[in-house]
Amino acid sequence: MAILGQVATVVAPEGERLVLRRDLQPVEAVLEIIPRHPLRESELVEALENNWPNRVGRILAILAGHPHARRCVYRGEPFWTYARRV
């Protein structure tokens, strides 16, 4: 996958959890992060469950249709990245 590169290894800091801003709408909170840092879907789902437990599926569906979010798979693991669409 080109966005992470051929030799990229994504390593999460040990013991760190993704924290999303609660003062933003959920999709906006995710879109604030992904231009700088692709998110593992598992970490994203965990963060969404912590903040908006009854809306996780709906939020992921909105992200899937958003012009600036893209779900991709890298080495068998799903990630969310920023999509620069015109």
C-alpha positions in Angstrom: 0.0 0.0 0.0 1.5 3.3 -1.1 0.3 5.5 1.7 2.2 3.6 4.3 5.0 2.5 2.0 6.5 -0.8 1.1 8.6 -1.2 4.2 6.5 0.7 6.7 5.8 -1.0 10.0 3.0 0.6 12.0 3.8 0.4 15.7 1.5 1.8 18.4 3.0 3.2 21.5 2.8 0.6 24.3 -0.2 1.2 26.6 -1.4 4.3 24.7 -5.0 4.6 23.7 -6.6 6.7 21.0 -8.5 9.6 22.5 -11.1 11.4 20.3 -12.2 14.9 21.1 -15.7 14.9 22.6 -16.3 18.6 21.8 -16.5 17.6 18.1 -19.0 15.5 16.2 -17.6 11.9 16.0 -16.8 12.1 12.2 -15.1 15.5 12.7 -13.0 14.1 15.5 -11.7 11.3 13.3 -11.1 13.6 10.3 -9.0 15.8 12.6 -6.6 12.9 13.2 -6.4 10.9 9.9 -4.7 13.6 7.8 -1.7 13.3 10.1 -1.8 9.6 11.2 -3.6 6.6 9.7 -5.7 4.8 12.4 -6.0 1.1 12.9 -9.7 0.2 12.7 -9.5 -1.7 15.9 -8.2 1.3 17.8 -10.8 3.6 16.1 -13.6 1.3 17.1 -12.4 1.1 20.7 -12.2 4.9 20.9 -15.7 5.3 19.3 -17.1 2.7 21.7 -15.7 4.7 24.7 -17.3 7.9 23.5 -20.3 7.0 21.4 -21.1 3.3 22.2 -24.5 3.1 20.5 -23.3 4.9 17.3 -20.2 3.0 16.2 -21.7 1.3 13.2 -23.4 4.5 12.0 -20.2 6.5 12.4 -18.1 4.0 10.4 -20.8 4.0 7.7 -20.6 7.8 7.5 -16.8 7.7 7.3 -17.0 5.1 4.6 -19.0 7.5 2.5 -17.1 10.6 3.4 -14.9 12.1 0.6 -12.0 12.6 2.9 -11.9 9.2 4.6 -10.8 5.9 3.2 -10.7 2.4 4.7 -7.8 0.4 3.4 -6.1 -2.9 4.3 -2.4 -3.1 5.0 -0.8 -6.5 5.7 -4.3 -7.9 6.4 -5.2 -5.2 9.0 -7.8 -2.5 8.2 -6.9 1.2 8.6 -8.6 4.5 8.1 -6.6 7.1 6.2 -7.2 10.5 4.8 -8.3 10.6 1.1 -7.5 13.7 -0.9 -10.4 13.7 -3.4 -11.2 16.5 -5.7 
